[in-house]
Amino acid sequence: MIFEVKKTRDNFIYLLRSAGYTFQREDKNSNQFSFYRFLGPSAYPRFHLFVTPGNEALSLKLHFDQKMPAYSGVAAHNGEYDGNLVDREISRIKNFFTA
């Protein structure tokens, strides 16, 4: 699900780390940053967040990865792109940008 938050004086990477997200990488071609939030001791399940900075706001795209891809070399996975779980996480993230 895609949503926006207004930019703050705080660094968005710091705010997302405070929210439990781990920085994965920056794609310099698309100016997009990738983050994960793991829900347990293993890599799955997890939230996967993409952030694209804009002039006044950040565009965020969030989904929930239920498990790793089933086949080697295939990026497809069991993911949730909307619903209660994703909505609650979006609200939680927004709180870090308004506090």
Buried (B, 14 or more C-beta within 10 A) or exposed (E): BEBBBEBEEEEBBEBBBEBBBEEEEEEEEEEBBBBBBBEEEEEBBBBBBBBBEEEEBBBBBBBBBEEEEEEEEEEEBEEBEEEEEBEEBBEEBBEBBEE
